[in-house]
């Protein structure tokens, strides 16, 4: 979406648990993304580290536990100010245990990404 808008932004993803490091996304995520014209098949899980505070202007987290885990790694107040919930005042549902949730969660994330692009391109 960022490329389609002609923006030169770097986007990345990292988890707060290390149990999937190096693994591909869930095959259901890969399929729903592919069905919507997005190829995530080559992505590999990585672990969030404090170095990412320096690499990015915004750190978006999907739920309250991720928020706590990331904030705990902040080394200065400026780092903490970069961290926000992806969905204001809410958590992104985890579709892992309910395959019927992958499409609605994809749509929810897509809609929020559209909002963030519009918001951040103005700043």
Buried (B, 14 or more C-beta within 10 A) or exposed (E): EBEEEEEEBEEEEBBBEEEBEEEBBBEBBBBBBEEEEBEBEEBEBBBBEEEBBEEBEEBBBBBEEBBEBBEEBBEEEEBBEBBEBBBEEEBBBEBEEEEEBBBEBBEBBBEBBEEBBEEEEEE
